[in-house]
Amino acid sequence: MMHFPLNLDVLRLILTWLANVDLLKVTYVSRALQDEAYNELLTRHIRLNGKTRLLSFIHFVLHDNIHRLSFVRALTLRNIDALLQPEEGALVLTLKACSNLRSLHLQLSDSLLESHPRVAEAIASLKTLTELSLWLQRDDGLRQSTAWNIILRIPSRLVQLRPPLIPSARTTTDLRDLATTHPHLEDLMLNVHSFSAPGVVFETLRSLSLIVEDALPNLQDLECTFPNVREFVLSHYMLLDVGDALPPGLAGDVPKPAGWKSLDYLFATPASIRVLGLVCPVKHLNLGFYEVTLHREIANIVGFLRPLKLTLNVFCAAPSWGWDLPRAEPSITLHNPSTTWVKHLYLQSGYDTMTVPSTADFLATLTPLVSSSRIELLHVGIGPFFMSDNPEEVVHPTVPMSDDTPEKIKHVDVEEIARGLAQACPSVRTVAISVVMTEHFIWTVQRAVGRVEMVKLPSYEGRVRLDSEAARLRTASNSESESGRFRM
């Protein structure tokens, strides 16, 4: 029998395209391929949910080859209960062996900070970390103090940070310490009771997520503290109730320009945008949950922010629910002045898992929002609840989902939905539908007199088409921006 040398470059390229479960099969089938498959698995984001999975992973790497941990780049530990002393020691050894770890997410695992100082010490000594997330289940003095001690002691150059809630009395002090210790931050999530300018500037920050418990901050305080922000996410608990009326005096006229000159991405509720006084042009606007009582205000917000892309969460229910369907008029995609429109619309359509809507229900819900638009690219995400505005997380959820989720939704005819929406909107050129735990379905729309032809694209070709259309619209938007569309 002739033996041919194994081309490792080709093998590694093939392995990168395999799903995790298929990679595991490779390790069982071939001893010759085992090492390469293991190494490829470790380079992917490792998510360990629960103490049992954590200990199983630790047992595997410590008894196989601890040096493999140098391949680990991203690690999430979630819902980890208190550890026994030997288990704590094994976790510390594992963390120290992750010599090339770039991203660490600690979620709902308070006991690791509260009861295991050696674990906190190991995290604080990671030298290659660039992304850190510390999401606590309960915000109290000891946990917050330990978390901030880790953040301020990490010797590496953090560019992305998700710290826990900052107590009111420490907001200014902690932000000043953070600006001094990690001056190269590019992506920051802040959870505060209130915010005022701390007297420092985060020059390199490009993405800011702000969770405010009490009063909204002054927009000028935000702009002078984070002057170069391009992406802004605002969550304000006092203004998140669906259907809340705007505070008196805020409806109607466009606010006076203040704050940043423009944004690439904005996520906020219409009421928060009004209260904040944010009026700069936005390329991608996510207004969160659509509710029919907010329809006119959504149209007003879109009018003066003039986004290229608009994202909305739209709940779809069976008729027995008595849920009000969206309105068609006034159009939520028309800019002010009315010479330009939203070109790219993403509708994340959620539903209740107990009564999954029919194809007709989805069409009845989505058609009004599409029929009054002049969009060119339409993307619909179908899942049991609202996830992120990234369609990839609809098809491949990062949160636990029931195994029967795809089975419950399989009766929905996505091609009929795509055709119906394309017929309702004469300007649309591409329709994409992402179905939870299934795949992306993508069609080009070809029109002739009196008929609409939908051409379904193969998976890879469809994704290329989707990406190229989005890029084309962004390029056109940039040209319009230079010619004056985004000037105030």
Summary of the structure (lengths in Angstrom):
residues: 488
radius of gyration: 24.8
end to end distance: 74.6
largest distance: 84.6
contacts: 1494
relative contact order: 0.05
helix: 40%
strand: 20%
